[in-house]
């Protein structure tokens, strides 16, 4: 059997796109395991800066010379075959593997692998578990798909027996993992540019469950109808644990909110076993915290450490992140880019806003805009106004199938006032002239809106 494409058979590894939220974590794990690691990226980011602080060489900009004498290349999904470094690696016969394959190979080294899956909430749940590990609830190496302040990056280096990682469904990349515990928070109609149909998305999660050994564990949110249907199907795993708002083994009871932040008791089969108080807003964060709690209990964590860690937890960057205040107007940003995520974030922001809630929504995909934001758009309910700039192209080219004006029309038809304002510079001018003290501006999307949001704080 040819194992030339396996990480364990190489010593010097070059990562193309090393500044990516998952790639930087892989780089740090490899570095801790004793590999020589280097990489390149198109732009400077907090991730690349952190790698440089750790003396991991990072080159900004792509060049054939960057590979040097490395004997393996790992590339992110955004790096195409015509990238000059991939072309050079191919010319020299250097093995190349995609990011998810590398993550899967790394997961083989651990006795226990907890994969956090679901179309929404993966990063938050994994971050919560990472903080619990940091605080001694259990020992694990954790891999998060976002920049986490308390980790100063996206990875916690810990036990060589337990690996906790996000398990991303896009292009079915989570099928490279070897999980022993599979958390499924929800299944939704996202990434239709790849999956095409809802049936294909559900089938991907079906295949993910099938990766578990017979003595593995499924931890699933029983609120989600697609998850419930999957659990009814025959599968080899005997240990299935459910959580959710209703009709589950673990549920939140005695729920209250303080400025949008949930506080609740955790009940297991009707018996209260703990009390959680969060400093992050929204029902969706309560569900994510419940998922993290159940997973931690499965890892034999002490409830006291679970409770204290969740109280300490603050949002990951780009998850209801407070950017600042200008003239009494508070400005937040959230990565939400799917209607379910938008709905949850708008609902949370509504509880925080003193006066008007003004959303700025940048869609980052023409396919997503066409399939999810041009008909029956009611995910902005609770907002007073939605400002929509031009669509960010992301991985796609503009073929004319949809325009931001089509989304504006659908949002208005859904009962929330929306305006098309093409650029962020023009949106800034509009907000400067119209936003009043006590208003909350919430920017949403997974394109470059998180960068453009800074404009709104400028004089």
N, C-alpha and C positions, 0 to 999 in steps of 0.2 A: 504494500500500500504506500502511495506517494504522500509523505507528510511534509513536503517542502513548503506548503502554504500554511503551515501551523506555526504560530508565534513561538512555541517552545523550542523550535529548531533554528532559531535565529538569535542574534545578539545585539545587532545595531538596527534600530527601527526609526524610520522617518514617517511622520504623520502630516499629510497634506490637509489643511483645514484644521490645524491643531487648536485654533482658538474657538472651535465649536463647543457648544455646551456639553456635549457628551465626549467629544474627542479629547478635551483637556483632561477629563477625568481618567480616560484610558491612558493618556500619557503619564499621569501621576502614578497610577497603579503599576504600570510597566516599570517606571523609574524606581519605585519602592521594591519591586521584585528583582532589581539588579540589572535590568537591561540598559544599554545606552539608548537614550531617547532624544530626538530632536524633531523639529517640524517647521512648517511654514504656514502663513495665512495672509489673506489679502489685506487685512486691517488690524490695527492695534485694538485690543479690547481688554476689559478687566481680567479675562482669562489668560491672555498672552502675557500681561504684566505679571500675573501671579506665577506663571511658569518660569519667567525670567528671574523672579525673586528666588525660585527654587533651583536656579542654575541649570534649567533645561533650555538649551539653545532654541530660539525662535527667530526665524527670518520673516520679515514683512515683505510680501511680494513673492511671486512665483518665478522660478528659474530652474533650468535643467541642472545647473551647478549646485543647487541646494541639497541634492540627495547625497553628494559626497560618497563616502564608502559604506553607506548603509546597505544591509543585506535583505531588508524587507520594507515594504511601503504599506501604510494603512491610509485610506482616503475616506473622506466623508461623502455622503450621498450627493452633496452639492457639487462635488468635484467630478467633472465629466472626463471621458476617455481622451479628449483632445487637450487636456491640461498639459502644459509643457513638462511638468515633473512626471506625470504618468506616462507620457510618451517616452521620456528618457528612461524610466524604469523598464518599460517594455523593451526598448532597444537593447538594454543591458541584461535582459533576462532576469530582472529582480522580481521576486514574487510580490503580488499586490493583493490585498484583501480589503473589503469594504468595512466600514466602522462596526456595523452590527455583527458581522462575522467575527471580528476581533473581540467584541464584547462577549459573544458566545463562547469563544475559545478560552477567554479569561475565566468565565463562570465554571468551566470544567475543573478548575483547580480547587474549588470549594466543596466541602461536604454538604452544606446546606445553602440553597440559593432561593431568596425571596424575590419574586418578580412582581412589581407593582404595575398592573395593566389597567386599561380603561381609557376611553376617549377623552375624559376630563378628570383632573385632580391628581394625576400621577406625580407630578413634581411636588405638590403640596404634601401628599401622603409620604413620599420618600424623604422629603425634608424633615417632616415631623419625626419620622423614625430615626433619621440621622441625628437629630438633636437628642432623642432618647438615648441613642448609643453614646453620644458625646457625654451625656450626663450619667452614664454608668448603668442604665437600665438593662443593657446587654452589650456584648462586644461584637462589632461587625465592621466590615469594610462596606461603605455605602457609596453608591454612584447616582448622582442627581443630575437631571437634565436642565439645570439652571444655575445661576450664580447665587449661592447661599452665603449670607453675611457671616454667620458664625463659623462656617467652614472656610471662609475666604476663598471660595471657589465652588466646585461642584463635586468634591469627593472627600470622604472621611476614610483614612487608612487605619484599619484595625485588624480584627481577627482574620486568620487564614482559613477558618472553618465556616464562617458565615458571611455571605455576600447579599446585600440588599440593593436592588437596582430597579430603576424605571425599566419597564418592558413596553417599548413603543410598538404600536400596531401598524404604523405607516410602512408601506411596502412589505408588510408582514415580517418586519425585522426582528420582532420578539421570538420568532420561531427558531432563531439561532441559539437561544438560551437553553439551559438545562435546569429548569426550576424544580424545587422540591415543595415550595409553597407558592401558589399562584393567587394573587389578589386581583379581583376584577371589580372595578368601581362602577363601571357603566359601559354600555355599548351604544354608539350613536352614529349618525350618518355623516361622518367626517371623512375627509380625504377621498372624495368621490372621483377626483382626477385619476386616482389609481384603482380604487375598488369598483367603481362604476355602479354597483348595486348594494343595497343593504344586506342582501343575502350573502354576498361575498365578504362583507365585514364580519357578519356573525360567524361565517365559516372559518375566518381567520382565528377568531377567539376559540372556536371549537377545536381547531388544530393546536392552539396554545394549551388548552386543558389536557389534550392527549399527550403532551410532553411530560406530564407529571408521572412519577412512579406510583405504584399501587398504594404505597404507604405515605404518599404525599398529601398535601392539604389544599383545598380550595377555600378561599375566604372571599365571599361574594356579597354584593349589595342587592338585597332582595327587592328594593324599590324599582329596579330597572326591569322592564318587561322582557327584554331580550336576554338578560342574565338569567331571569327566572326560567325562561323556556330552555336555555342551555342546561340548567341544573336538572331539569326533568328528563333529559335525554340519558340513555345508558352511557356510563363511563366507568373506568376502572377504579377511580379514587373513592375511597370509603369515607374519608374524613372531610366533611363539608360543613363550613361555618358560615352563617349568614348574619348580616347586619343591615340596618336601614331604619327609616322613620317608623315603619309599621311592619307587622307580620314577619319578624325576624328574631333570631336568637338573642342578638344584641340590639337594643334600641335606646334612644335618648328619651328620658322622661323628666317632668318638672322643668320644662324648658323656659328660659326667660332671656331677654335681650337688654343689654346696656349700650346705648349708642350703636346698635347694630351688632354688638359682640355677643355671641351665644354663651349661656351658662346652663348646664344640664347635669342630671344624674345619668349614669350608665346602668342600664338594667340588663341582666342576663337571665333569660327565661323567667322574667317577672321579678327577680331579686336584684335590688340595687347593690352594685359592687364598687361604685366609685363616683366621684364628682369632678366634672371638668368645667373649667372657666377659661374661655379663650379671649385673646386680645386681638383677634382678627374678625372682621364682620362677615355675616351672611350664613344662611342655612347650609350652603354648599360646604363651607369650612367646618361646620358642625359634623356633616356626614364624613368629610375627609378625616377629621379628628377621630371619629368613631372607627373608621377603617384602620387608622394607625393604632388605636388602642387595642382593637381585637388582634391585630397582627403582633403587636408587642406582647400581649398576654400569651399568644401562641408560642412566642419565643421565651416564655417564662419570666417576663419582666415583672417587677414589683409595681403595683398600682400607684403607690405614692410617687415613684419616679416618673411614671407616665403622666400623672396629674401635674406635677411641677414642671415637667418639660413642655407640656402643651400650654400651660399658663405663660411660660417664657417665650413660646414660639411667636415669631413675627414673620410677615410675608416674605417669600422669596422675591428677589428682584423681578419686576414686571408682573407681580401678582398684587393688585390693589396697592401699588407702591405710591407713597406720598412724595411728590416732586417738590412742592413748595407752595407758597402763598403770595399773591400779588394783589394789592388793593383790596384785601379782605376776601379774595376769591381763592379757594383751595383747589389745587390741581393734583389729580391722581392719574396713574396709568395702570392698565391691566392688559395682559397678553390675550384676553378673550377674543376669539375669532370665529367661533361657532355659535349659532343661536342659543344653544343650551348654556354655554359659558357666558354669553352676553346677558342672557336673562338673569342668571345667578348673580353676576357682578352688578348689574343695574339695580337689582333688588337690594343687595347689600349697601350700595352707595345711597339709595333712597333713604335708608335708615340713618345715614351719616349726614346727609345734606341738610343744612339749616333752612335754606330757601330753595332756589331752583336747582335742578340737576340738568346740566348741559353735557351731552355726550358728543364726542368727536370719534367717529368710527371710520377706520381705514381698512377696507377689505384687501387681503393680500393675494387673492387668486381670482382669476376670471371665472374658472369653473365653480368655485365656492360662491362667488357673487351670483352667478346664473342659477345655480341649483338650490341655494339656501336663502338668498336675500332679495328675490324678486317676486315672490308670492307668499301670501299668508305670513307676513313679517309682524310678529307681535312681541318679539323678544326685548323691545325697548320700552315696554310698558313700565311706567314709573318715572321715565325721563320726561322733562318738560320740553326739550328740544334736542334734535340730533343733527349735527353738522357732518356732511359727508364729502371728503375730498376725492380726487381721482383714485381709481383702483391701483394698488401697488402690484406690479407684475409678478413678483415672486419667481417661481420656476417656469412661468408661462409667457407666451407672447400674446399681444393683443390682436385677436382675429376679428374683432368687431361684434362678438356674440353678445356682449353686455356692456353697459356704461354705468357709471356711478349714478347717473340720473334715473336709471331704472330702479336702483335700490331706493333712492329718495321717494320715488312715486309709491313703491310698495310700503315703505315705512309710514308715509302719510295715509295710505289706505288702511293701514293697521291702527290708525287712531292717534299717532304721535307726530307732532310737527317735525318736519325734516327739511333741511336746505342743502342744496348742492353748492359747495364753495371749493373750487378746483385745487387750490394750493394751501399749504399750511401758513404761508405768509399772509394770504388773504383771510384765513381763519383767525390768525392772531389779530389782525386789524378789526375783524368783526367782534371778537371777544373784548378787545380793549375798549370798544365803543359801546358794547351792550351788556357785558357781564357786570353784575352788581355785588357789593359786599354781602357775604353770606351765601352766595352761589357756590356750587361745586362743579368743577369741570373734570369730566372723566374721559380720558382718551383710551380707545380700545383698538386692538388689532395686533397682528404678529409680523407686520412689515417693518418699515422704518419709523413708524409713528412714535415709538418710544424715544427716538432721537429728536424728532421734530417737536415733541412735547416741550422740550426745553425752551423753544422759541417763545412760548406763551408767558414765560417768567421774565423775559427781557423787557427793558423799558423801550 
